[in-house]
Amino acid sequence: MLDRPSAAIAHKPWLGADAPQDFISLADVVSFARQYLFSILAFVVAGIVCATFYFATSDPIYSARTQILIEPKIPRNLQQQPAEVNLSLDTAQVESQLAVLRSQKIAMMVIDDLGLLDNPTFRDLDGPTIGERFRRAWMGIVDAGGFHAGNAALTDFFHSVLPWPDRLEVNGPQLESERRRRAVEIFSDGLDVQRVGVSYAMDITFQSHDPALAARVANATAEAFVREQVQTTTATASEGIAWLERRMREVGDQMNRATRVAQEFRAKHDYSIGQDETPVAGQDLVHSEGKPTHQITLEQLEVTADTYRKMYESLLAAYTNSVDQQPYLIADARVITSATSPKKASRPRRTLILAFGALAGMVAGIGFAVARRGLDRNVRTPRQIRRELGLACIGELPPVSFRRGGFGRLDEVLRNPDSSFSGSLRSVKAIMGLAGANASRGRRIGITSVSPGDGKSTVVSNLAALCGGSGTATLVINADDKSALANERPFSSDFTVVDRDSGNPKDISKQIQFIEKTSFYYLKNDASNWANLLIPDNMEKLLNEVGSYSIVIVELPPFSSGAEGLALCPLLDGVIVVAQWGVTSLDQLEDLTQTLKNTNSSVLGVLMTRVRTVSARRYRKRAGQAPR
């Protein structure tokens, strides 16, 4: 009844281990960072390289700033009492002034004043094309390395393939209107006007590739705005005075005609004016009242003349008052800070670009790592094994060999007994002790893997060395003809092989050899009897013959070489599946474990090899340093 107590242990759900799988713990984050650290760092370096390439091939841009102050309108009547002066200025007025500063009128004034149409340094702020950037990078490399004589071919290649700025320009002379429109666009792109807080001050900033030009344009913009304010005020006042002058002339002429008609009528005493005479201005009023011409009297003519005289006097008074109160040429804005030529470029900001490049690279690297982790179906963590397979991860063996593809030596536990590699195998040995055994025979443990090269032979050799070193009679049966243990152990000069019995070679049990250094017995499987051992009846007879050994470890062939080797698993007390970290597919591992379960084999768990991030290593280290 104690034949297979390990079956319940192997297939019992680990509630404590699976409970926290619904959330990501700090250990998971650290493990993820350690696993994909080099990938993330590669993206960060790539981001820094791209940022360096960007600002190394970009033209420096300089910013010059001037500041103006918008003041409330000064009353036109300078004789107005100070108590009656209203100096209010609302937000709408300030926004209107901002719109004027950004207008095309100001742009054209600045362009004409500075002659920017013919200035070669007055160009757009758009960065160079990708072809121009590569050309600059190449020329920088050539200048730094001194390869001036050998760069002709590559320079010709850049000329023929990549777009250069001179090729992008329109051939032939451009129209004047098109040039001015383009100049206004460049001016608008480089100009930035902002209100300073809630004050009446405004910042005028202009950006250019030439620091001196940036300062000149900024100052010219402020001066053009002030000049435009004066011109607008003067034009408005002049237009009003001109209208009064025209109106005075019209009313004066009408007044003179009405006076002359009245005087002529008075000279003729009480006679009416002949109908064949030219009508005068006063007759409009008479006709409008519906009276015939012969009924006009002297009184009516005098009233008309007096009316025009009063109108003229009123207009004359208004004209005189307007001329006297004509506003002085004072603008509603003044410059409070003049722009100076900047000493260093405002763009590109190297520190900011490098930081952004590193951040973008890190984000891209993390995204790549997350995508790779999501698409990766290879076994990497004990949680994957528990969640996907329902089995326990009984150990994580780190690589201890520095050569490429190396995993560990066949006697690693004897060379470094205090290493994490040896500690993990001791845990596996303890789990093997839970496998069923009876009084008539010892424990029979099988070790298999998904594919060759997973480290199965190294695990078998070191487990046997641990068991044999503790004084337990341990036998290793090789049922894999491609095992590294079969090909290396008997011919190695580091190990002494002692024949246990030189009897009949056909008797397999008498071909057992003793490995003195590792203290375990070994039955090498050659080509003549390898196929026989894979037959369950033959293996059962062999196991019965070696029942005197306390532990029998059978190295089974990998699953990829065929499933016939798994037919031996029901004869064993437990099977350990070896999986290579980051290489063994979860799907293949699931097929293997499902096949073992279908054969009613007891699976003790999965042992991962070549693990680069051992999750329990820090806990073992703390346990080893703890006081006892």
C-alpha positions as CSV (number, residue, x, y, z in Angstrom):
1,M,0.0,0.0,0.0
2,L,3.0,2.2,0.1
3,D,4.1,1.4,-3.4
4,R,3.4,4.8,-5.0
5,P,2.9,7.5,-2.3
6,S,4.7,9.9,-4.6
7,A,1.9,10.0,-7.1
8,A,-0.3,11.9,-4.8
9,I,2.6,14.3,-4.0
10,A,3.5,14.9,-7.6
11,H,0.0,15.6,-8.8
12,K,-1.3,17.4,-5.8
13,P,-2.1,21.0,-6.7
14,W,0.2,23.5,-5.0
15,L,-2.3,26.0,-3.8
16,G,0.2,28.1,-1.9
17,A,2.4,28.5,-5.0
18,D,-0.5,29.2,-7.4
19,A,-2.3,31.6,-5.2
20,P,-0.3,34.7,-6.1
21,Q,-0.3,34.1,-9.8
22,D,-3.2,36.5,-10.4
23,F,-0.9,39.5,-9.8
24,I,2.6,40.5,-10.7
25,S,4.9,40.5,-7.7
26,L,8.2,42.4,-7.3
27,A,10.1,39.2,-7.8
28,D,8.5,38.8,-11.2
29,V,9.5,42.3,-12.2
30,V,13.0,41.8,-11.0
31,S,13.2,38.4,-12.8
32,F,11.8,40.0,-16.0
33,A,14.3,42.8,-15.8
34,R,17.2,40.5,-15.3
35,Q,16.1,38.2,-18.1
36,Y,15.7,40.9,-20.7
37,L,18.3,43.4,-19.3
38,F,20.6,43.2,-22.3
39,S,17.7,43.6,-24.8
40,I,16.4,46.7,-23.0
41,L,19.9,48.1,-22.8
42,A,20.4,47.5,-26.5
43,F,17.3,49.5,-27.3
44,V,18.4,52.3,-24.9
45,V,21.8,52.5,-26.6
46,A,20.1,52.6,-30.0
47,G,17.9,55.4,-28.8
48,I,20.9,57.4,-27.6
49,V,22.7,56.8,-30.9
50,C,19.6,58.0,-32.8
51,A,19.4,61.1,-30.6
52,T,23.1,61.8,-31.1
53,F,22.7,61.4,-34.8
54,Y,19.7,63.8,-34.7
55,F,21.3,66.7,-32.9
56,A,24.7,66.2,-34.6
57,T,23.2,66.6,-38.0
58,S,20.7,69.4,-37.1
59,D,21.3,73.1,-37.7
60,P,21.5,75.2,-34.5
61,I,18.6,77.6,-34.0
62,Y,19.0,80.8,-32.0
63,S,16.2,82.7,-30.3
64,A,16.2,86.4,-29.6
65,R,13.6,88.0,-27.4
66,T,12.3,91.5,-27.1
67,Q,9.5,92.8,-24.9
68,I,6.9,95.5,-25.4
69,L,4.4,97.1,-23.1
70,I,0.8,97.9,-24.2
71,E,-0.5,101.0,-22.5
72,P,-4.0,102.4,-22.3
73,K,-5.0,104.9,-24.9
74,I,-4.0,108.5,-23.9
75,P,-7.0,110.9,-24.1
76,R,-7.0,113.0,-27.2
77,N,-8.2,116.1,-25.3
78,L,-5.0,116.9,-23.3
79,Q,-7.0,119.5,-21.4
80,Q,-9.3,116.8,-19.9
81,Q,-9.2,116.7,-16.2
82,P,-7.1,113.9,-14.7
83,A,-10.0,112.6,-12.6
84,E,-12.0,111.9,-15.8
85,V,-9.2,109.9,-17.5
86,N,-10.1,106.2,-18.0
87,L,-7.0,104.1,-18.3
88,S,-8.7,100.7,-18.5
89,L,-7.4,98.0,-20.8
90,D,-9.3,94.7,-21.1
91,T,-8.1,91.3,-22.3
92,A,-9.8,91.6,-25.6
93,Q,-7.7,94.7,-26.4
94,V,-4.5,92.8,-25.5
95,E,-5.5,89.9,-27.7
96,S,-6.3,92.3,-30.5
97,Q,-2.7,93.7,-30.2
98,L,-1.3,90.1,-30.3
99,A,-3.3,89.5,-33.5
100,V,-1.8,92.7,-35.0
101,L,1.7,91.5,-34.1
102,R,1.1,88.2,-35.9
103,S,-0.5,89.9,-38.9
104,Q,0.8,89.9,-42.5
105,K,1.1,93.7,-42.4
106,I,3.8,93.6,-39.7
107,A,5.5,90.8,-41.5
108,M,5.7,92.7,-44.7
109,M,7.0,95.8,-42.9
110,V,9.8,93.9,-41.3
111,I,10.7,92.0,-44.5
112,D,10.9,95.3,-46.5
113,D,12.8,97.2,-43.7
114,L,15.5,94.5,-43.4
115,G,15.5,93.3,-47.0
116,L,14.9,89.7,-46.0
117,L,13.9,88.7,-49.5
118,D,17.6,88.8,-50.6
119,N,19.1,87.6,-47.3
120,P,20.4,84.0,-47.7
121,T,20.4,83.4,-43.9
122,F,16.7,84.1,-43.8
123,R,15.4,80.5,-44.4
124,D,12.9,78.2,-42.9
125,L,13.5,76.3,-39.7
126,D,12.6,72.9,-41.0
127,G,15.3,70.4,-40.3
128,P,17.5,69.0,-43.1
129,T,16.2,66.0,-45.1
130,I,17.3,62.5,-44.2
131,G,19.6,62.5,-47.1
132,E,21.3,65.7,-46.0
133,R,21.6,64.3,-42.5
134,F,23.4,61.2,-43.7
135,R,25.6,63.3,-45.9
136,R,26.6,65.5,-42.9
137,A,27.2,62.4,-40.8
138,W,29.4,60.9,-43.5
139,M,31.3,64.2,-43.9
140,G,31.9,64.4,-40.2
141,I,33.3,60.9,-40.2
142,V,35.5,61.7,-43.1
143,D,36.8,64.9,-41.5
144,A,37.4,63.1,-38.2
145,G,39.2,60.1,-39.8
146,G,41.0,62.0,-42.5
147,F,39.6,60.0,-45.4
148,H,39.3,62.8,-47.8
149,A,41.0,61.0,-50.6
150,G,38.8,57.9,-50.4
151,N,35.3,59.4,-50.0
152,A,34.6,60.2,-53.6
153,A,32.6,57.1,-54.4
154,L,30.4,57.3,-51.4
155,T,29.9,61.0,-51.9
156,D,28.8,60.3,-55.5
157,F,26.4,57.7,-54.1
158,F,24.8,60.3,-51.7
159,H,24.5,62.7,-54.7
160,S,22.8,60.1,-56.8
161,V,20.4,58.5,-54.3
162,L,19.6,60.8,-51.5
163,P,17.7,64.1,-51.9
164,W,19.8,67.1,-51.5
165,P,18.5,70.5,-50.6
166,D,19.6,72.1,-53.9
167,R,17.7,69.5,-55.8
168,L,14.5,70.3,-54.0
169,E,14.5,73.9,-55.0
170,V,12.3,75.0,-58.0
171,N,14.4,75.7,-61.1
172,G,14.1,79.0,-62.7
173,P,13.3,82.5,-61.3
174,Q,10.3,82.7,-58.9
175,L,7.6,85.3,-59.1
176,E,8.0,88.3,-56.8
177,S,4.6,87.5,-55.2
178,E,5.7,83.9,-54.6
179,R,8.9,85.0,-53.0
180,R,7.1,87.4,-50.7
181,R,4.5,84.8,-49.8
182,R,7.3,82.4,-48.9
183,A,9.1,85.1,-46.9
184,V,5.9,85.7,-44.9
185,E,5.6,82.0,-44.1
186,I,9.2,81.8,-42.9
187,F,8.7,84.9,-40.8
188,S,5.5,83.5,-39.3
189,D,7.1,80.2,-38.5
190,G,10.0,81.9,-36.7
191,L,7.9,84.4,-34.8
192,D,6.4,83.7,-31.4
193,V,4.3,86.3,-29.5
194,Q,3.1,85.5,-26.0
195,R,1.5,87.6,-23.3
196,V,3.4,87.7,-20.0
197,G,1.0,86.3,-17.5
198,V,-2.0,88.7,-17.0
199,S,0.1,91.8,-17.5
200,Y,0.1,94.2,-20.5
201,A,3.6,93.1,-21.4
202,M,4.2,90.9,-24.5
203,D,7.2,88.8,-25.4
204,I,8.3,88.8,-29.1
205,T,10.7,85.9,-29.8
206,F,12.2,85.2,-33.2
207,Q,14.1,82.1,-34.1
208,S,16.7,81.9,-36.9
209,H,19.8,80.0,-37.9
210,D,21.8,83.3,-37.6
211,P,21.9,84.8,-34.0
212,A,22.5,88.3,-35.3
213,L,19.5,88.0,-37.7
214,A,17.3,86.7,-35.0
215,A,18.0,89.8,-32.8
216,R,17.5,92.2,-35.8
217,V,14.2,90.7,-36.8
218,A,12.9,90.7,-33.2
219,N,13.8,94.4,-32.7
220,A,12.4,95.2,-36.2
221,T,9.1,93.5,-35.3
222,A,8.7,95.6,-32.1
223,E,9.6,98.8,-34.0
224,A,7.2,98.0,-36.8
225,F,4.4,97.4,-34.4
226,V,5.0,100.7,-32.7
227,R,5.2,102.5,-36.0
228,E,2.1,100.8,-37.2
229,Q,0.3,102.1,-34.1
230,V,1.4,105.7,-34.8
231,Q,0.5,105.4,-38.5
232,T,-3.0,104.0,-37.7
233,T,-3.7,106.8,-35.2
234,T,-2.5,109.5,-37.6
235,A,-4.4,108.0,-40.5
236,T,-7.6,107.9,-38.5
237,A,-7.3,111.5,-37.4
238,S,-6.3,112.8,-40.9
239,E,-9.3,111.0,-42.4
240,G,-11.7,112.7,-40.0
241,I,-10.3,116.2,-40.7
242,A,-10.4,115.6,-44.4
243,W,-14.0,114.7,-44.2
244,L,-14.8,117.9,-42.2
245,E,-13.0,119.9,-44.9
246,R,-15.0,118.4,-47.7
247,R,-18.2,118.9,-45.8
248,M,-17.4,122.5,-45.0
249,R,-16.8,123.3,-48.7
250,E,-20.1,121.8,-49.7
251,V,-22.1,123.6,-47.0
252,G,-20.2,126.9,-47.7
253,D,-21.2,126.7,-51.3
254,Q,-24.8,126.1,-50.5
255,M,-24.8,128.9,-47.9
256,N,-23.4,131.4,-50.5
257,R,-26.0,130.5,-53.1
258,A,-28.8,130.8,-50.6
259,T,-27.6,134.2,-49.5
260,R,-27.2,135.4,-53.1
261,V,-30.7,134.4,-53.9
262,A,-32.1,136.2,-50.9
263,Q,-30.2,139.4,-51.8
264,E,-31.4,139.3,-55.4
265,F,-35.0,138.8,-54.3
266,R,-34.7,141.8,-51.9
267,A,-33.3,144.0,-54.7
268,K,-36.4,143.4,-56.8
269,H,-38.6,144.2,-53.8
270,D,-41.8,142.2,-53.9
271,Y,-41.4,140.6,-57.3
272,S,-41.3,136.8,-57.7
273,I,-38.4,135.1,-59.3
274,G,-39.0,134.1,-62.9
275,Q,-39.6,130.4,-63.5
276,D,-37.1,130.4,-66.4
277,E,-34.2,131.3,-64.0
278,T,-31.9,128.6,-62.7
279,P,-33.2,127.1,-59.5
280,V,-31.2,127.8,-56.4
281,A,-30.6,125.5,-53.5
282,G,-33.4,127.1,-51.4
283,Q,-36.0,126.0,-53.9
284,D,-35.7,122.3,-52.8
285,L,-37.2,123.2,-49.5
286,V,-40.0,125.1,-51.2
287,H,-40.8,122.3,-53.6
288,S,-40.7,119.8,-50.7
289,E,-43.5,121.7,-49.0
290,G,-45.7,121.6,-52.1
291,K,-45.8,125.3,-52.7
292,P,-45.6,126.8,-56.2
293,T,-42.5,128.9,-57.1
294,H,-44.5,132.2,-57.5
295,Q,-45.5,131.9,-53.8
296,I,-41.8,132.1,-52.4
297,T,-41.3,135.0,-50.1
298,L,-38.3,136.9,-48.9
299,E,-38.7,135.5,-45.4
300,Q,-38.4,131.9,-46.6
301,L,-35.2,132.7,-48.5
302,E,-33.6,134.4,-45.5
303,V,-34.5,131.4,-43.3
304,T,-32.8,129.1,-45.8
305,A,-29.7,131.2,-46.0
306,D,-29.5,131.5,-42.2
307,T,-29.9,127.7,-41.8
308,Y,-26.9,127.0,-44.1
309,R,-24.9,129.7,-42.3
310,K,-25.5,128.0,-38.9
311,M,-24.6,124.6,-40.4
312,Y,-21.3,126.1,-41.8
313,E,-20.5,127.7,-38.4
314,S,-21.1,124.4,-36.7
315,L,-18.8,122.5,-39.1
316,L,-16.2,125.2,-38.8
317,A,-16.2,125.0,-35.0
318,A,-15.9,121.2,-35.2
319,Y,-13.0,121.5,-37.7
320,T,-11.2,124.0,-35.6
321,N,-11.7,121.9,-32.5
322,S,-10.4,118.8,-34.3
323,V,-7.3,120.6,-35.5
324,D,-6.7,121.9,-32.1
325,Q,-7.2,118.5,-30.5
326,Q,-5.4,116.5,-33.1
327,P,-3.5,113.7,-31.2
328,Y,0.2,113.8,-30.7
329,L,2.1,111.1,-32.6
330,I,2.3,108.8,-29.5
331,A,1.8,105.1,-29.8
332,D,-0.1,102.9,-27.4
333,A,2.9,100.6,-27.0
334,R,6.6,101.0,-26.2
335,V,9.6,98.7,-26.2
336,I,10.8,97.9,-22.7
337,T,13.5,95.3,-23.5
338,S,15.5,95.2,-26.7
339,A,16.7,91.9,-28.2
340,T,20.4,91.1,-28.2
341,S,22.3,88.5,-30.2
342,P,22.1,85.2,-28.4
343,K,25.4,83.5,-27.5
344,K,24.3,79.9,-27.6
345,A,21.6,78.0,-29.6
346,S,18.2,77.3,-28.1
347,R,17.7,74.3,-30.3
348,P,18.4,71.5,-30.4
349,R,18.7,70.8,-26.7
350,R,21.2,68.1,-26.5
351,T,20.5,67.0,-22.9
352,L,16.8,66.9,-23.4
353,I,17.2,65.0,-26.7
354,L,19.5,62.5,-25.2
355,A,17.2,61.9,-22.3
356,F,14.3,61.6,-24.6
357,G,16.2,59.2,-26.8
358,A,17.2,57.0,-23.8
359,L,13.6,57.1,-22.5
360,A,12.2,56.2,-25.9
361,G,14.7,53.4,-26.3
362,M,13.9,52.1,-22.9
363,V,10.1,52.1,-23.6
364,A,10.7,50.4,-26.9
365,G,13.0,47.9,-25.3
366,I,10.4,47.1,-22.6
367,G,7.7,46.8,-25.2
368,F,9.9,44.5,-27.2
369,A,10.6,42.4,-24.1
370,V,7.0,42.2,-23.2
371,A,6.0,41.2,-26.7
372,R,8.8,38.7,-26.8
373,R,7.8,37.4,-23.4
374,G,4.1,37.1,-24.5
375,L,5.0,35.2,-27.7
376,D,7.7,33.1,-26.0
377,R,6.4,29.6,-25.4
378,N,9.6,28.3,-23.9
379,V,9.9,27.3,-20.3
380,R,11.5,29.9,-18.1
381,T,9.8,30.1,-14.7
382,P,8.5,27.6,-12.1
383,R,5.2,29.4,-12.3
384,Q,4.8,28.5,-16.0
385,I,5.4,24.8,-15.1
386,R,2.8,24.9,-12.4
387,R,0.3,26.8,-14.4
388,E,0.6,25.1,-17.8
389,L,1.5,21.6,-16.7
390,G,0.2,21.2,-13.2
391,L,3.6,19.9,-12.1
392,A,6.1,21.1,-9.6
393,C,9.4,22.6,-10.5
394,I,11.7,20.5,-8.3
395,G,14.9,22.4,-9.1
396,E,16.7,25.1,-11.1
397,L,20.2,24.4,-12.1
398,P,22.3,27.3,-13.2
399,P,25.1,26.9,-15.8
400,V,28.5,26.5,-14.2
401,S,30.6,26.3,-17.4
402,F,31.8,29.4,-19.1
403,R,32.3,27.8,-22.5
404,R,29.6,28.4,-25.1
405,G,26.7,25.9,-24.7
406,G,28.3,24.5,-21.5
407,F,26.2,23.5,-18.6
408,G,28.2,21.7,-15.9
409,R,30.7,19.0,-15.4
410,L,29.8,15.4,-14.7
411,D,31.2,15.6,-11.1
412,E,30.2,19.2,-10.4
413,V,28.7,18.4,-7.0
414,L,32.1,16.9,-5.9
415,R,34.1,19.9,-7.1
416,N,31.8,22.6,-5.7
417,P,29.6,21.1,-3.0
418,D,28.5,24.5,-1.6
419,S,27.3,25.9,-5.0
420,S,23.7,26.6,-5.9
421,F,24.0,23.9,-8.5
422,S,24.8,21.3,-5.8
423,G,22.1,22.7,-3.5
424,S,19.4,22.4,-6.1
425,L,20.4,18.8,-6.8
426,R,20.3,18.0,-3.1
427,S,16.7,19.2,-3.1
428,V,16.0,16.9,-6.0
429,K,17.7,14.0,-4.1
430,A,15.4,14.7,-1.2
431,I,12.4,14.5,-3.5
432,M,13.7,11.3,-4.9
433,G,13.6,9.9,-1.3
434,L,9.8,10.3,-1.4
435,A,9.4,7.9,-4.3
436,G,7.9,4.6,-3.4
437,A,10.1,1.6,-2.3
438,N,9.5,-1.7,-0.7
439,A,11.6,-4.0,1.4
440,S,12.6,-6.3,-1.5
441,R,14.2,-3.6,-3.7
442,G,15.3,0.0,-3.7
443,R,14.0,3.0,-5.5
444,R,13.8,3.1,-9.2
445,I,14.0,6.6,-10.7
446,G,13.9,7.5,-14.4
447,I,15.3,10.7,-15.9
448,T,14.2,11.9,-19.3
449,S,14.1,15.1,-21.4
450,V,12.4,16.5,-24.4
451,S,15.4,16.7,-26.7
452,P,19.1,15.9,-26.6
453,G,21.4,18.5,-25.1
454,D,19.1,19.5,-22.3
455,G,21.7,18.4,-19.7
456,K,20.1,15.1,-18.8
457,S,23.4,13.2,-18.6
458,T,24.9,15.9,-16.3
459,V,21.9,15.6,-14.0
460,V,22.1,11.8,-13.9
461,S,25.9,11.8,-13.1
462,N,25.7,14.4,-10.4
463,L,22.6,12.9,-8.8
464,A,24.3,9.5,-8.7
465,A,27.4,11.1,-7.2
466,L,25.4,12.7,-4.5
467,C,23.6,9.4,-3.6
468,G,26.8,7.4,-3.8
469,G,28.8,9.9,-1.8
470,S,26.3,9.5,1.1
471,G,27.0,5.8,1.3
472,T,24.0,4.7,-0.7
473,A,24.5,1.9,-3.2
474,T,23.6,3.7,-6.4
475,L,23.4,2.2,-9.9
476,V,23.0,4.2,-13.1
477,I,21.5,2.3,-16.1
478,N,22.1,3.9,-19.4
479,A,19.1,3.4,-21.8
480,D,20.1,6.2,-24.1
481,D,22.6,5.4,-26.8
482,K,23.4,9.1,-27.4
483,S,24.0,9.9,-23.8
484,A,27.0,12.1,-23.0
485,L,27.6,9.9,-20.0
486,A,27.9,6.8,-22.2
487,N,30.3,8.5,-24.5
488,E,32.5,10.3,-22.0
489,R,32.6,8.5,-18.7
490,P,34.4,5.2,-19.4
491,F,37.1,6.9,-21.5
492,S,37.9,9.8,-19.2
493,S,41.2,9.7,-17.5
494,D,39.8,11.5,-14.5
495,F,37.7,8.5,-13.4
496,T,38.8,5.0,-12.5
497,V,36.5,2.3,-13.8
498,V,36.6,-1.0,-11.9
499,D,34.9,-4.1,-13.4
500,R,32.6,-5.6,-10.8
501,D,32.4,-9.0,-12.5
502,S,34.0,-10.2,-15.7
503,G,31.5,-13.0,-16.2
504,N,29.5,-13.8,-19.3
505,P,29.2,-10.6,-21.4
506,K,25.7,-11.7,-22.5
507,D,24.6,-11.3,-18.8
508,I,23.9,-7.6,-18.7
509,S,24.0,-7.5,-14.9
510,K,27.6,-8.6,-15.0
511,Q,28.7,-5.7,-17.1
512,I,28.2,-3.2,-14.3
513,Q,31.3,-1.0,-13.6
514,F,32.1,1.0,-10.5
515,I,33.2,4.6,-10.9
516,E,35.5,5.0,-8.0
517,K,35.7,8.8,-7.8
518,T,32.0,9.4,-7.9
519,S,31.2,6.3,-5.8
520,F,28.4,4.9,-8.0
521,Y,27.9,1.9,-10.2
522,Y,27.4,2.3,-13.9
523,L,25.9,0.0,-16.5
524,K,27.0,1.2,-19.9
525,N,24.6,0.5,-22.8
526,D,26.3,-0.4,-26.0
527,A,24.7,-0.9,-29.5
528,S,24.3,-4.6,-29.0
529,N,21.9,-4.4,-26.0
530,W,20.5,-0.9,-26.3
531,A,17.4,-2.0,-28.2
532,N,16.9,-4.9,-25.8
533,L,16.8,-2.6,-22.8
534,L,14.0,-0.6,-24.3
535,I,11.8,-3.6,-24.2
536,P,9.8,-3.4,-21.0
537,D,10.1,-7.2,-20.2
538,N,13.9,-7.0,-20.5
539,M,14.1,-3.9,-18.4
540,E,11.9,-5.5,-15.8
541,K,14.2,-8.5,-15.6
542,L,17.2,-6.3,-15.3
543,L,15.6,-4.2,-12.5
544,N,14.8,-7.4,-10.6
545,E,18.4,-8.6,-11.0
546,V,19.8,-5.3,-9.6
547,G,17.3,-5.1,-6.8
548,S,20.1,-5.1,-4.2
549,Y,21.0,-1.5,-5.1
550,S,19.3,1.1,-2.9
551,I,18.8,3.6,-5.7
552,V,18.6,2.7,-9.4
553,I,18.7,5.7,-11.8
554,V,17.7,4.9,-15.4
555,E,18.7,7.5,-18.0
556,L,15.9,7.3,-20.5
557,P,16.1,8.4,-24.2
558,P,14.8,11.9,-25.0
559,F,11.2,12.3,-26.1
560,S,12.2,13.7,-29.5
561,S,14.0,10.4,-30.4
562,G,10.7,8.4,-30.0
563,A,8.2,7.4,-27.4
564,E,9.3,3.8,-27.2
565,G,11.6,4.7,-24.3
566,L,8.7,6.0,-22.3
567,A,7.2,2.5,-22.2
568,L,9.7,1.7,-19.4
569,C,8.4,4.5,-17.1
570,P,5.6,2.4,-15.5
571,L,8.3,0.1,-14.2
572,L,9.8,3.0,-12.3
573,D,8.9,4.6,-9.0
574,G,9.1,8.0,-10.4
575,V,10.2,10.0,-13.4
576,I,12.1,13.3,-13.4
577,V,11.7,15.4,-16.6
578,V,14.7,17.6,-17.5
579,A,13.9,20.8,-19.4
580,Q,16.4,23.4,-20.7
581,W,15.6,27.0,-19.6
582,G,14.6,29.2,-22.5
583,V,14.9,26.4,-25.1
584,T,12.5,23.6,-24.2
585,S,9.0,24.4,-25.6
586,L,6.1,24.3,-23.2
587,D,4.1,22.5,-25.9
588,Q,6.6,19.8,-26.2
589,L,7.0,19.5,-22.5
590,E,3.2,19.3,-22.2
591,D,3.2,16.4,-24.7
592,L,5.9,14.6,-22.8
593,T,4.2,14.9,-19.4
594,Q,0.8,14.0,-20.9
595,T,2.3,10.9,-22.4
596,L,3.8,9.9,-19.1
597,K,0.5,10.4,-17.4
598,N,-1.3,8.3,-20.0
599,T,1.1,5.5,-19.2
600,N,0.3,5.8,-15.5
601,S,3.8,6.9,-14.7
602,S,4.5,8.9,-11.6
603,V,6.1,12.2,-12.6
604,L,8.1,13.6,-9.7
605,G,8.4,17.0,-11.3
606,V,10.4,19.1,-13.8
607,L,14.0,20.0,-13.3
608,M,15.2,23.1,-15.3
609,T,18.8,23.3,-16.4
610,R,21.0,26.2,-17.6
611,V,18.8,28.7,-15.7
612,R,20.2,32.2,-16.0
613,T,17.8,33.6,-13.3
614,V,17.4,31.2,-10.5
615,S,14.4,32.4,-8.5
616,A,15.3,30.6,-5.3
617,R,19.1,31.3,-5.3
618,R,18.8,34.3,-2.9
619,Y,16.8,32.3,-0.5
620,R,19.4,29.5,-0.5
621,K,22.1,32.0,0.1
622,R,20.3,33.5,3.1
623,A,19.6,30.0,4.4
624,G,23.3,29.2,4.1
625,Q,24.3,32.3,6.0
626,A,21.8,32.0,8.7
627,P,23.0,30.9,12.2
628,R,22.3,27.3,13.1
